Amino acid sequence: MPYSDLQDYLARLENSGKLHWVEQQVDPAWEVSAITRHVFDRYGWNERPALGFRHVGDSSFPLVIGVVGGSPQIYALALSTTVNDIPTVWERAQRHPIEPISVSSGVCKEVMSRGAEVDIVVWTPSQDPGPYITAPLVVTKDPETGRRNVGTYRLQMKGPQRLGLYVGGAQHAARHIRQYDARKEDMSVAIAIGVDPTIVLASITKFSYGTDEFAVAGGLRGEAVPLVRCETVDLEVPANAEIVLEGFIRAGYREQEGPFGEFSGYMSPGGQTPVIEITCMTRRRKPQRVELHPQSEPLRRSVPSLKTGLGIARVRRSLHRERWRQRHVGDLDEKGISRTSEGSRVGRVVADE
Ligand SMILES: Cc1cc2nc3c(=O)[nH]c(=O)nc-3n(C[C@H](O)[C@H](O)[C@H](O)COP(=O)(O)O)c2cc1C
């Protein structure tokens, strides 16, 4: 049986001992990230649990992190398989995708607010210029063929109804943006947050242009993904998503986005990028938010970028991040205890929980 939605999957993770909930209230600005870093430092790549934070600042929406790629076992659970069989499941899904089906409604429509302000509290550590939504599914459509694309691209919260979108030039959504710009037409965008993990895995994977990631996700889960029509844009999203944002990008409009602490451990500089103006938010009554942990330690394989000027600029910026880490996490002694005051507060939360 495939997972019906994110919450179904989280229950499975928890039952398998792979999701640990933090019950104490935590500060969204730095504590979520610092606790996650602390836990990821202490447990090896094979042992890490995913983390859930029940009380993030004043938000009534819990937040989970590391639920798809936290460890090989977690990744295998996301695909309902074993670590050894991960390649087989991927191969089968790409050979035998299952087209999504349209349904008339879903839990993502339990609460609807047109023109509403986006009140999902997000968090971001260190030098980022504002909070980010780090693990969204961004749905757009080719204006000529009508074929859909789904990709995960970071979103900078610039205001209650404005999101900066960073899409690398080679990404499929970037092609859509260029097409709409050339036609001088605004581009519709839908954003789903918190879905069955197979959809996340399809969304972050590069397929040939025109491949429907929802169909690959269908192949991964062995059953069609149910999609529901958006309220204010002509796009479809997973009916069982936790939160859906709808909006549009004005043709040709750009604004500064970033810099952003990347998964590689370095800051990417950001640049002039499109802005999504939100027209509607729909969600479950009690949604889960899902984020990824950016700003990991610099990876050995990132070092070749040092050869370029850009690489050097990134490394310099990453020193700020190192200072952030020293302050909030600090060096851990053999008992996993940090000597900085914020670091020891984090250590106490981890020990208590
Ligand atoms: C957690 C995560 C965050 C990502 N953020 C971005 C991003 O901000 N911008 C981007 O261009 N790609 C980002 N990517 C990579 C894209 O999701 C990936 O290349 C995907 O294949 C893009 O979809 P597309 O091939 O349909 O364009 C991210 C990947 C992951 C795993």
PDBQT file of the ligand as one rigid body, heavy atoms in Angstrom, charges set to zero:
ROOT
HETATM    1  C1  LIG A 401      16.270  20.065  -1.081  1.00  0.00    +0.000 C 
HETATM    2  C2  LIG A 401      16.543  20.541  -2.462  1.00  0.00    +0.000 A 
HETATM    3  C3  LIG A 401      16.477  21.895  -2.738  1.00  0.00    +0.000 A 
HETATM    4  C4  LIG A 401      16.708  22.351  -4.016  1.00  0.00    +0.000 A 
HETATM    5  N1  LIG A 401      16.645  23.680  -4.274  1.00  0.00    +0.000 NA
HETATM    6  C5  LIG A 401      16.851  24.123  -5.533  1.00  0.00    +0.000 A 
HETATM    7  C6  LIG A 401      16.746  25.505  -5.827  1.00  0.00    +0.000 A 
HETATM    8  O1  LIG A 401      16.535  26.352  -4.952  1.00  0.00    +0.000 OA
HETATM    9  N2  LIG A 401      16.873  25.893  -7.126  1.00  0.00    +0.000 N 
HETATM   10  C7  LIG A 401      17.152  25.009  -8.120  1.00  0.00    +0.000 A 
HETATM   11  O2  LIG A 401      17.275  25.426  -9.262  1.00  0.00    +0.000 OA
HETATM   12  N3  LIG A 401      17.274  23.676  -7.867  1.00  0.00    +0.000 NA
HETATM   13  C8  LIG A 401      17.118  23.217  -6.599  1.00  0.00    +0.000 A 
HETATM   14  N4  LIG A 401      17.225  21.892  -6.325  1.00  0.00    +0.000 N 
HETATM   15  C9  LIG A 401      17.494  20.943  -7.425  1.00  0.00    +0.000 C 
HETATM   16  C10 LIG A 401      16.218  20.647  -8.215  1.00  0.00    +0.000 C 
HETATM   17  O3  LIG A 401      15.127  20.336  -7.383  1.00  0.00    +0.000 OA
HETATM   18  C11 LIG A 401      16.455  19.484  -9.183  1.00  0.00    +0.000 C 
HETATM   19  O4  LIG A 401      17.515  19.815 -10.048  1.00  0.00    +0.000 OA
HETATM   20  C12 LIG A 401      15.221  19.125  -9.983  1.00  0.00    +0.000 C 
HETATM   21  O5  LIG A 401      15.539  18.105 -10.909  1.00  0.00    +0.000 OA
HETATM   22  C13 LIG A 401      14.659  20.319 -10.718  1.00  0.00    +0.000 C 
HETATM   23  O6  LIG A 401      13.492  19.964 -11.414  1.00  0.00    +0.000 OA
HETATM   24  P1  LIG A 401      13.462  20.064 -13.017  1.00  0.00    +0.000 P 
HETATM   25  O7  LIG A 401      14.477  19.064 -13.512  1.00  0.00    +0.000 OA
HETATM   26  O8  LIG A 401      12.082  19.673 -13.376  1.00  0.00    +0.000 OA
HETATM   27  O9  LIG A 401      13.818  21.464 -13.353  1.00  0.00    +0.000 OA
HETATM   28  C14 LIG A 401      17.019  21.421  -5.046  1.00  0.00    +0.000 A 
HETATM   29  C15 LIG A 401      17.103  20.072  -4.737  1.00  0.00    +0.000 A 
HETATM   30  C16 LIG A 401      16.890  19.639  -3.461  1.00  0.00    +0.000 A 
HETATM   31  C17 LIG A 401      17.036  18.187  -3.143  1.00  0.00    +0.000 C 
ENDROOT
TORSDOF 0
